[in-house]
């Protein structure tokens, strides 16, 4: 558990050192509690970064974030803020960067028109960002200003500034997309002011300039993809707004029609499909249904050579939905009947039947769909159809089927609480006691039988499997004694510690007795600084929550250090445990 008291012990010493330097150099500015427990700050470095930290009860660090490009879990900027908060919440004055208070409105009133103009001309000459922003803001004062060209020119300058030859590295990608995000926020503001054309021109410029960046940039973080998605959402929002004039809609329609004819929108992130949705909306709004259907038919023809084409299935569904939207239901139904072998076509028909309360017909389609999916070896599709059967069973109040499918999905590939509770809620209290005991007994018997059949071939014990399978049930049913018994048979510290908070107040000393040998075993197998630090953190956590066992935990730490004198990094980490004796 990360707290303001112990965060220095749980974070890489290198990151702590760098964060302390930022803290001591008063790089943390504008620290403010914006809501209860949520602290926001800016940290000055090679750039200005925004940090958020949520603190519970003035000590426990619940969450944190920083918009810097660091890949790790916690960066030096967050650590710097934690140091400040540690001081702040202990009522020790925090040294902050002095920012002079200025009555800005009063200052503006003292400036003459000539001084304003001189200032603006001077800065516009040397700052393209300022000049571009100024021209866009006052575009309605001079209709000769080409807003779209302005956005494009500005975006190209941003891309040039962040490019290293023909490539944009990870950090530059982060900086670039931050700048473009600010531009997209401007687009949202234009929408709110009903400046729809300028908002569209902005989004169009962003899409046109950014869509191909993925081919020569490191977008491993997905920032560029997010920019493209946000731009399309902005265009979609404009297209769906009722008060937008026809001439603007026509302009958007022409752009979208051109964009979806370009392969790049489908090859990099499948953004073309989102654009097709916009094309669908505009085709109906502008009465251009024929053009839309011609486009869809062209796409179906082009993708027909690929038997398993996602693209073909997508456009088939789009055609069905479009025909229904324009009132040509009979044609849509013909296509549905011919293509029920396509999962999403069948799903659409099942949804229609359920909506019209034709549940038996829906179930027949689902059962056929399951047979097709099994034949094609598509277990994921089978599972989705079975979840649809569960939904129908709920509608029909069919307890037998609800229990069958809810139980199946409660333990399908792990433990799923929603389905577990759905299974449980179908029984009375008395019935459930018998049901869950039977399930537990059957699970234990199955694991023991499997172990006997494969004896000598398995690297794990049956107790390892039982902890995974039964511990979640014991937690939900509050079978604490059984959970403790299972834990006592598992030597893996990481698996044990996840149940610590459930049993701490009931069995603290029994937990301690389980942890001590687990600590020692962990000390035998850890092999790097991160693992050493993790072991130390877990030992300290146990010492803090089970103070009666402090001496015993320290004794284990000493023994591990004694056994491995040639592991200086481990000795350093475990000395933090040993030094907590006081």
C-alpha positions as CSV (number, residue, x, y, z in Angstrom):
1,X,0.0,0.0,0.0
2,X,1.5,3.3,-1.1
3,X,1.3,6.1,1.5
4,X,2.9,9.5,2.1
5,X,4.8,7.9,4.9
6,X,6.3,5.0,3.0
7,X,6.3,5.9,-0.7
8,X,10.1,6.4,-0.7
9,X,10.5,2.7,0.2
10,X,8.2,1.5,-2.6
11,X,9.6,3.4,-5.5
12,X,12.8,3.0,-7.4
13,X,15.6,4.8,-5.6
14,X,16.6,6.4,-8.9
15,X,13.1,7.9,-9.4
16,X,12.9,9.0,-5.8
17,X,16.3,10.8,-6.1
18,X,15.2,12.6,-9.2
19,X,11.8,13.5,-7.7
20,X,13.5,14.8,-4.6
21,X,15.7,17.1,-6.8
22,X,12.6,18.5,-8.5
23,X,11.0,19.0,-5.0
24,X,14.0,20.7,-3.5
25,X,14.3,23.0,-6.6
26,X,10.7,24.1,-6.1
27,X,9.6,22.8,-9.5
28,X,6.2,21.9,-8.1
29,X,3.9,24.9,-8.6
30,X,0.2,25.7,-8.3
31,X,-0.5,22.8,-5.9
32,X,-4.2,22.8,-5.2
33,X,-6.8,20.5,-3.7
34,X,-9.5,20.8,-6.4
35,X,-11.9,18.4,-4.6
36,X,-11.8,16.4,-1.4
37,X,-8.6,14.4,-1.5
38,X,-7.8,15.2,-5.2
39,X,-4.6,17.3,-5.5
40,X,-3.5,18.9,-8.8
41,X,-0.2,20.5,-9.5
42,X,2.1,21.6,-12.3
43,X,5.7,20.4,-12.3
44,X,8.3,22.5,-14.2
45,X,11.0,20.5,-16.1
46,X,11.9,20.2,-19.8
47,X,8.2,21.0,-20.2
48,X,5.4,21.8,-17.8
49,X,3.6,18.6,-16.8
50,X,0.2,18.2,-15.0
51,X,0.1,15.9,-12.1
52,X,-2.9,14.6,-10.2
53,X,-2.7,12.6,-6.9
54,X,-5.7,11.4,-4.9
55,X,-5.1,11.0,-1.2
56,X,-7.3,9.1,1.2
57,X,-7.4,10.3,4.9
58,X,-4.4,12.5,4.4
59,X,-2.0,9.6,4.0
60,X,-2.9,6.7,1.6
61,X,-2.1,7.3,-2.0
62,X,-5.2,6.0,-3.9
63,X,-4.2,7.0,-7.5
64,X,-1.9,9.3,-9.4
65,X,-1.3,10.4,-13.0
66,X,1.1,12.6,-15.0
67,X,0.9,13.6,-18.6
68,X,4.6,13.2,-19.2
69,X,5.8,10.5,-21.6
70,X,7.5,8.3,-19.0
71,X,6.7,4.6,-19.6
72,X,7.0,3.4,-16.0
73,X,4.4,3.2,-13.2
74,X,5.4,6.3,-11.4
75,X,7.5,9.2,-12.6
76,X,9.8,11.8,-11.0
77,X,7.1,14.5,-11.3
78,X,4.6,12.5,-9.3
79,X,7.3,11.8,-6.7
80,X,8.1,15.5,-6.4
81,X,4.4,16.2,-5.8
82,X,4.3,13.4,-3.1
83,X,7.2,15.1,-1.3
84,X,5.3,18.4,-1.3
85,X,2.1,16.7,-0.1
86,X,4.0,14.9,2.6
87,X,5.0,18.4,3.9
88,X,1.7,20.0,3.1
89,X,-0.4,17.5,5.0
90,X,1.8,17.6,8.0
91,X,1.3,21.3,8.2
92,X,4.8,22.2,7.3
93,X,5.1,25.2,5.1
94,X,5.8,24.2,1.5
95,X,8.3,26.3,-0.5
96,X,6.5,27.2,-3.7
97,X,7.6,29.2,-6.7
98,X,6.7,32.8,-6.1
99,X,4.2,34.1,-8.6
100,X,3.4,37.8,-8.5
101,X,-0.2,38.8,-8.2
102,X,-1.3,41.1,-11.0
103,X,-4.6,42.8,-11.6
104,X,-4.7,41.8,-15.2
105,X,-7.9,43.7,-16.2
106,X,-6.5,46.8,-14.7
107,X,-3.3,46.4,-16.7
108,X,-5.2,46.0,-19.9
109,X,-7.1,49.2,-19.3
110,X,-3.8,51.1,-19.1
111,X,-2.7,50.0,-22.6
112,X,-3.4,52.1,-25.6
113,X,-4.7,50.9,-29.0
114,X,-1.4,51.6,-30.6
115,X,0.5,49.7,-27.9
116,X,-1.9,46.7,-28.4
117,X,-1.3,46.7,-32.1
118,X,2.5,47.0,-31.8
119,X,2.5,44.1,-29.3
120,X,0.4,41.9,-31.5
121,X,2.4,42.6,-34.7
122,X,5.7,42.0,-32.9
123,X,4.6,38.7,-31.4
124,X,2.8,37.5,-34.6
125,X,6.0,38.1,-36.5
126,X,8.0,35.8,-34.3
127,X,5.4,33.3,-33.0
128,X,3.4,31.3,-35.6
129,X,1.3,29.7,-32.9
130,X,0.2,33.1,-31.6
131,X,-0.4,34.5,-35.1
132,X,-2.5,31.4,-36.1
133,X,-4.5,31.5,-32.9
134,X,-5.2,35.3,-33.3
135,X,-6.3,34.9,-36.9
136,X,-8.6,32.0,-36.1
137,X,-10.1,33.8,-33.1
138,X,-11.0,36.9,-35.2
139,X,-11.8,35.1,-38.5
140,X,-15.3,36.5,-38.4
141,X,-13.8,40.1,-38.7
142,X,-12.1,39.4,-42.0
143,X,-13.7,36.9,-44.4
144,X,-10.5,36.8,-46.5
145,X,-8.9,34.7,-43.8
146,X,-8.8,31.1,-45.0
147,X,-9.4,29.3,-41.7
148,X,-8.9,25.8,-43.1
149,X,-5.6,26.9,-44.7
150,X,-4.6,28.5,-41.4
151,X,-5.2,25.2,-39.5
152,X,-3.3,23.2,-42.1
153,X,-0.4,25.6,-42.1
154,X,-0.2,25.5,-38.3
155,X,-0.5,21.7,-38.1
156,X,2.3,21.3,-40.6
157,X,4.6,23.5,-38.6
158,X,3.8,21.5,-35.5
159,X,4.7,18.3,-37.3
160,X,7.9,19.7,-38.7
161,X,9.0,21.0,-35.2
162,X,8.5,17.5,-33.8
163,X,10.0,15.5,-36.6
164,X,13.5,14.2,-36.7
165,X,14.1,14.0,-40.4
166,X,11.5,11.4,-41.6
167,X,10.6,10.1,-38.2
168,X,8.8,11.2,-35.0
169,X,10.1,9.5,-31.9
170,X,8.0,8.6,-28.8
171,X,8.6,11.8,-26.8
172,X,8.0,14.0,-29.9
173,X,4.8,12.1,-30.6
174,X,3.6,12.9,-27.1
175,X,4.4,16.6,-27.4
176,X,2.9,16.8,-30.8
177,X,-0.4,15.1,-29.8
178,X,-0.6,17.3,-26.7
179,X,-0.5,20.4,-29.0
180,X,-3.1,18.9,-31.4
181,X,-5.4,18.0,-28.5
182,X,-5.4,21.6,-27.5
183,X,-6.4,22.4,-31.0
184,X,-9.3,19.9,-30.9
185,X,-10.5,21.5,-27.6
186,X,-10.7,24.7,-29.6
187,X,-13.0,22.8,-32.1
188,X,-15.3,21.8,-29.2
189,X,-15.5,25.4,-28.1
190,X,-16.4,26.4,-31.7
191,X,-19.2,23.8,-31.7
192,X,-20.6,25.3,-28.5
193,X,-20.6,28.7,-30.1
194,X,-22.4,27.3,-33.2
195,X,-19.4,28.1,-35.4
196,X,-19.9,24.7,-37.1
197,X,-18.0,25.4,-40.3
198,X,-14.8,26.5,-38.6
199,X,-15.1,23.5,-36.2
200,X,-15.4,21.2,-39.3
201,X,-12.4,22.9,-41.0
202,X,-10.3,22.3,-37.9
203,X,-11.3,18.6,-37.7
204,X,-10.7,18.1,-41.4
205,X,-7.3,19.7,-41.3
206,X,-6.3,17.5,-38.3
207,X,-7.5,14.3,-40.0
208,X,-5.8,15.2,-43.3
209,X,-2.5,16.0,-41.7
210,X,-2.5,13.3,-39.0
211,X,-3.9,10.2,-40.7
212,X,-0.6,9.1,-42.2
213,X,1.6,10.0,-39.2
214,X,1.3,6.4,-38.0
215,X,3.5,5.3,-40.8
216,X,6.5,7.3,-39.7
217,X,6.1,7.8,-36.0
218,X,6.3,5.8,-32.7
219,X,2.7,5.7,-31.7
220,X,3.1,2.8,-29.3
221,X,1.1,4.8,-26.7
222,X,-1.8,5.2,-29.1
223,X,-1.8,9.0,-28.9
224,X,-2.1,9.5,-32.7
225,X,-4.9,7.0,-32.9
226,X,-6.8,9.0,-30.1
227,X,-6.3,12.2,-32.1
228,X,-7.8,10.6,-35.2
229,X,-10.8,9.2,-33.2
230,X,-11.4,12.6,-31.6
231,X,-11.4,14.4,-34.9
232,X,-13.9,11.9,-36.4
233,X,-16.1,12.3,-33.3
234,X,-16.0,16.1,-33.8
235,X,-17.1,15.7,-37.4
236,X,-19.8,13.2,-36.4
237,X,-21.1,15.7,-33.7
238,X,-21.4,18.4,-36.3
239,X,-23.1,16.1,-38.8
240,X,-25.7,15.0,-36.2
241,X,-26.5,18.6,-35.0
242,X,-29.9,19.6,-36.2
243,X,-29.2,23.3,-36.7
244,X,-26.2,22.9,-39.1
245,X,-26.9,24.5,-42.5
246,X,-27.2,22.4,-45.6
247,X,-24.1,24.0,-47.3
248,X,-21.9,22.9,-44.3
249,X,-23.4,19.4,-44.4
250,X,-22.7,19.2,-48.1
251,X,-19.1,20.2,-47.5
252,X,-18.7,17.6,-44.8
253,X,-20.4,15.0,-47.0
254,X,-17.9,15.6,-49.9
255,X,-14.9,15.3,-47.5
256,X,-16.2,12.1,-45.9
257,X,-17.0,10.6,-49.2
258,X,-13.5,11.3,-50.4
259,X,-11.9,10.1,-47.2
260,X,-13.6,6.7,-47.2
261,X,-12.3,6.1,-50.7
262,X,-8.8,6.2,-49.3
263,X,-7.4,2.9,-48.1
264,X,-5.3,4.6,-45.3
265,X,-8.4,5.2,-43.2
266,X,-9.1,1.4,-43.1
267,X,-5.5,0.2,-42.9
268,X,-4.3,2.3,-39.9
269,X,-6.7,1.7,-37.0
270,X,-9.8,0.9,-39.0
271,X,-11.0,4.6,-38.7
272,X,-12.7,4.3,-42.1
273,X,-15.6,2.4,-40.4
274,X,-16.3,5.3,-38.1
275,X,-16.3,7.6,-41.2
276,X,-18.8,5.3,-42.9
277,X,-21.1,5.9,-40.0
278,X,-20.9,9.6,-40.6
279,X,-21.5,9.0,-44.3
280,X,-24.6,7.0,-43.4
281,X,-26.0,9.9,-41.3
282,X,-25.3,12.5,-43.9
283,X,-26.7,10.5,-46.8
284,X,-30.1,10.3,-45.1
285,X,-30.0,14.0,-44.0
286,X,-29.1,15.2,-47.5
287,X,-31.3,12.7,-49.5
288,X,-28.3,11.0,-51.1
289,X,-29.3,7.4,-50.3
290,X,-28.5,6.3,-53.9
291,X,-24.9,7.4,-53.5
292,X,-24.5,5.6,-50.2
293,X,-25.9,2.4,-51.5
294,X,-23.7,2.5,-54.5
295,X,-20.7,2.9,-52.2
296,X,-21.8,0.0,-50.1
297,X,-22.3,-2.2,-53.1
298,X,-18.9,-1.3,-54.4
299,X,-17.3,-2.3,-51.1
300,X,-19.2,-5.6,-51.0
301,X,-18.1,-6.4,-54.5
302,X,-14.5,-5.6,-53.7
303,X,-14.5,-7.7,-50.6
304,X,-16.5,-10.7,-51.9
305,X,-13.3,-12.6,-52.9
306,X,-12.4,-13.0,-49.2
307,X,-14.5,-15.7,-47.7
308,X,-13.9,-14.6,-44.1
309,X,-13.7,-10.9,-44.7
310,X,-14.6,-8.7,-41.7
311,X,-14.9,-5.9,-44.2
312,X,-17.5,-7.8,-46.3
313,X,-19.6,-8.7,-43.2
314,X,-19.4,-5.1,-41.9
315,X,-20.7,-3.5,-45.1
316,X,-23.4,-6.2,-45.4
317,X,-24.8,-5.2,-42.0
318,X,-24.5,-1.5,-42.9
319,X,-26.6,-2.1,-46.0
320,X,-29.3,-3.9,-44.0
321,X,-29.4,-1.1,-41.4
322,X,-29.5,1.6,-44.0
323,X,-32.3,0.0,-45.9
324,X,-34.3,-0.2,-42.7
325,X,-33.5,3.4,-41.9
326,X,-34.8,4.7,-45.2
327,X,-38.0,2.5,-45.0
328,X,-37.1,-0.3,-47.4
329,X,-37.7,-3.0,-44.8
330,X,-38.7,-5.7,-47.3
331,X,-35.4,-5.5,-49.2
332,X,-33.5,-5.5,-45.9
333,X,-35.3,-8.7,-44.8
334,X,-34.4,-10.4,-48.1
335,X,-30.7,-9.7,-47.5
336,X,-31.1,-11.0,-43.9
337,X,-32.6,-14.3,-44.9
338,X,-29.9,-14.9,-47.5
339,X,-27.1,-14.1,-45.0
340,X,-28.0,-15.6,-41.7
341,X,-24.7,-17.5,-41.8
342,X,-23.0,-14.1,-41.0
343,X,-22.8,-13.7,-37.3
344,X,-23.6,-10.0,-37.1
345,X,-26.5,-10.4,-39.5
346,X,-27.9,-13.1,-37.3
347,X,-27.3,-11.1,-34.2
348,X,-29.2,-8.2,-35.7
349,X,-32.2,-10.5,-36.4
350,X,-32.0,-12.0,-33.0
351,X,-32.1,-8.5,-31.4
352,X,-35.1,-7.6,-33.6
353,X,-37.0,-10.8,-32.5
354,X,-36.2,-10.2,-28.8
355,X,-37.4,-6.6,-29.1
356,X,-40.6,-7.8,-30.6
357,X,-41.0,-10.5,-27.8
358,X,-40.7,-13.4,-30.3
359,X,-38.4,-15.2,-27.9
360,X,-38.9,-18.8,-29.3
361,X,-37.9,-17.7,-32.8
362,X,-34.9,-15.8,-31.3
363,X,-33.8,-19.0,-29.5
364,X,-34.1,-21.0,-32.6
365,X,-31.8,-18.6,-34.4
366,X,-29.3,-18.7,-31.5
367,X,-29.2,-22.5,-31.4
368,X,-28.5,-22.6,-35.1
369,X,-25.8,-19.9,-34.6
370,X,-24.2,-22.0,-31.9
371,X,-24.0,-25.0,-34.3
372,X,-22.4,-22.9,-37.0
373,X,-19.9,-21.4,-34.6
374,X,-18.9,-24.8,-33.2
375,X,-18.5,-26.2,-36.7
376,X,-16.2,-23.2,-37.6
377,X,-14.4,-23.6,-34.2
378,X,-15.3,-20.1,-32.9
379,X,-15.7,-20.6,-29.1
380,X,-15.9,-16.8,-28.5
381,X,-19.0,-16.7,-30.7
382,X,-20.5,-19.7,-29.0
383,X,-20.0,-18.0,-25.6
384,X,-21.7,-14.8,-26.9
385,X,-24.7,-16.8,-28.2
386,X,-25.0,-18.6,-24.8
387,X,-25.0,-15.2,-23.0
388,X,-27.9,-14.2,-25.3
389,X,-29.7,-17.4,-24.2
390,X,-29.1,-16.4,-20.6
391,X,-30.6,-13.0,-21.2
392,X,-33.7,-14.7,-22.8
393,X,-33.9,-17.1,-19.8
394,X,-34.1,-14.0,-17.5
395,X,-36.9,-12.5,-19.7
396,X,-38.8,-15.8,-19.5
397,X,-38.1,-16.3,-15.8
398,X,-36.6,-19.8,-16.7
399,X,-34.7,-20.5,-13.5
400,X,-33.3,-23.7,-14.7
401,X,-31.6,-22.1,-17.7
402,X,-30.6,-19.0,-15.7
403,X,-28.8,-21.3,-13.3
404,X,-27.2,-23.3,-16.0
405,X,-25.7,-20.4,-17.9
406,X,-25.0,-18.1,-15.0
407,X,-23.1,-20.9,-13.2
408,X,-21.1,-21.6,-16.4
409,X,-20.1,-18.0,-16.9
410,X,-19.3,-17.4,-13.2
411,X,-16.3,-19.7,-13.6
412,X,-15.6,-19.5,-17.3
413,X,-11.9,-18.5,-17.7
414,X,-11.7,-17.2,-14.1
415,X,-14.1,-15.9,-11.5
416,X,-16.8,-13.5,-12.6
417,X,-18.8,-11.9,-9.7
418,X,-21.7,-10.6,-11.8
419,X,-22.6,-14.1,-13.1
420,X,-21.8,-15.6,-9.7
421,X,-24.4,-13.3,-8.0
422,X,-26.9,-14.0,-10.8
423,X,-26.5,-17.7,-10.2
424,X,-26.8,-17.3,-6.4
425,X,-29.8,-15.0,-6.6
426,X,-31.8,-17.7,-8.3
427,X,-31.9,-19.7,-5.1
428,X,-33.4,-19.2,-1.7
429,X,-30.9,-18.9,1.2
430,X,-31.5,-22.6,2.3
431,X,-31.3,-23.8,-1.3
432,X,-28.1,-21.9,-1.9
433,X,-26.3,-23.4,1.1
434,X,-26.8,-26.8,-0.3
435,X,-26.0,-25.7,-3.9
436,X,-22.7,-24.0,-3.1
437,X,-21.6,-26.9,-0.8
438,X,-22.2,-29.3,-3.6
439,X,-20.2,-27.2,-6.0
440,X,-17.3,-26.9,-3.6
441,X,-17.3,-30.7,-3.0
442,X,-17.5,-31.4,-6.7
443,X,-14.6,-29.0,-7.4
444,X,-12.3,-30.6,-4.8
445,X,-13.1,-34.1,-6.0
446,X,-12.4,-33.1,-9.7
447,X,-9.1,-31.5,-8.8
448,X,-8.0,-34.5,-6.7
449,X,-9.0,-36.9,-9.5
450,X,-7.1,-34.9,-12.0
451,X,-4.0,-34.9,-9.7
452,X,-4.2,-38.7,-9.3
453,X,-4.4,-39.2,-13.0
454,X,-1.4,-37.0,-13.7
455,X,0.6,-37.8,-10.6
456,X,4.3,-37.2,-11.2
457,X,3.6,-35.1,-14.4
458,X,2.4,-31.9,-12.8
459,X,4.6,-29.1,-11.5
460,X,1.9,-27.7,-9.2
461,X,0.0,-29.2,-6.3
462,X,-3.8,-29.6,-6.1
463,X,-3.8,-27.0,-3.4
464,X,-2.5,-24.4,-5.8
465,X,-5.4,-25.0,-8.1
466,X,-7.9,-25.1,-5.3
467,X,-6.8,-21.7,-4.0
468,X,-7.4,-20.2,-7.4
469,X,-10.8,-21.9,-7.8
470,X,-12.3,-21.7,-4.3
471,X,-10.8,-18.6,-2.7
472,X,-13.1,-16.2,-4.6
473,X,-16.1,-18.3,-3.4
474,X,-14.9,-18.4,0.2
475,X,-14.5,-14.6,0.1
476,X,-18.0,-14.0,-1.3
477,X,-19.5,-16.5,1.2
478,X,-17.3,-15.2,4.0
479,X,-15.9,-18.7,4.7
480,X,-12.9,-17.2,6.4
481,X,-11.7,-20.4,8.2
482,X,-11.7,-22.3,4.9
483,X,-9.8,-19.5,3.1
484,X,-7.2,-19.5,5.9
485,X,-6.9,-23.3,5.6
486,X,-6.3,-23.1,1.8
487,X,-3.7,-20.3,2.2
488,X,-1.8,-22.4,4.7
489,X,-1.1,-24.9,2.0
490,X,0.2,-22.5,-0.6
491,X,3.8,-21.3,-0.3
492,X,3.6,-18.5,-3.0
493,X,3.8,-15.0,-1.3
494,X,2.2,-13.1,-4.2
495,X,-0.8,-15.4,-4.2
496,X,-1.2,-15.3,-0.5
497,X,-0.9,-11.5,0.1
498,X,-4.0,-10.8,-2.1
499,X,-6.2,-12.2,0.6
500,X,-4.5,-10.3,3.4
501,X,-7.1,-7.7,4.1
502,X,-9.9,-10.2,4.3
503,X,-8.4,-12.2,7.2
504,X,-6.3,-9.5,8.9
505,X,-8.8,-8.6,11.6
506,X,-9.8,-12.2,12.2
507,X,-6.6,-14.3,12.0
508,X,-3.6,-11.9,12.3
509,X,-1.3,-14.3,14.0
510,X,-2.3,-17.2,11.9
511,X,-1.6,-15.1,8.8
512,X,1.8,-14.2,10.2
513,X,2.6,-17.9,10.6
514,X,1.8,-18.4,6.9
515,X,3.8,-15.4,5.8
516,X,7.1,-16.1,7.6
517,X,8.0,-19.2,5.6
518,X,6.6,-17.6,2.4
519,X,9.0,-14.6,3.0
520,X,11.9,-16.9,3.3
521,X,11.0,-18.9,0.2
522,X,10.6,-15.7,-1.7
523,X,14.0,-14.6,-0.6
524,X,15.4,-17.8,-2.1
525,X,14.0,-17.1,-5.6
526,X,14.0,-13.3,-6.1
527,X,16.6,-12.2,-8.6
528,X,16.6,-8.5,-9.3
529,X,16.2,-5.1,-7.7
530,X,12.5,-4.8,-8.4
531,X,11.8,-8.2,-6.9
532,X,14.0,-7.4,-3.8
533,X,12.1,-4.1,-3.3
534,X,8.7,-5.9,-3.7
535,X,9.7,-8.4,-1.1
536,X,10.7,-5.6,1.3
537,X,7.4,-3.7,0.7
538,X,5.4,-6.8,1.5
539,X,7.4,-7.5,4.7
540,X,7.0,-3.9,5.8
541,X,3.2,-4.1,5.1
542,X,2.9,-7.1,7.3
543,X,4.9,-5.5,10.1
544,X,2.7,-2.4,10.0
545,X,-0.6,-4.4,9.9
546,X,0.5,-7.2,12.3
547,X,2.8,-5.3,14.7
548,X,3.1,-8.3,17.0
549,X,5.1,-10.0,14.3
550,X,7.6,-7.2,13.7
551,X,10.5,-9.0,15.4
552,X,9.8,-12.3,13.6
553,X,9.7,-10.6,10.2
554,X,12.9,-8.8,10.9
555,X,14.5,-12.0,11.9
556,X,13.5,-13.5,8.5
557,X,15.0,-10.5,6.7
558,X,18.3,-10.9,8.6
559,X,18.4,-14.6,7.8
560,X,17.9,-14.0,4.1
561,X,20.7,-11.4,4.1
562,X,22.9,-13.9,5.9
563,X,22.2,-16.6,3.4
564,X,23.0,-14.4,0.4
565,X,25.9,-12.0,1.3
566,X,26.7,-11.5,-2.4
567,X,23.4,-9.8,-3.2
568,X,24.1,-6.2,-2.2
569,X,21.0,-4.9,-3.8
570,X,18.8,-7.3,-1.9
571,X,20.7,-6.6,1.4
572,X,20.1,-2.9,0.8
573,X,16.4,-3.4,0.3
574,X,15.9,-5.8,3.2
575,X,17.9,-3.4,5.5
576,X,14.9,-1.1,5.2
577,X,12.9,-3.9,6.9
578,X,15.5,-4.5,9.5
579,X,15.9,-0.8,10.3
580,X,12.2,-0.5,11.2
581,X,12.9,-2.1,14.5
582,X,12.3,1.1,16.4
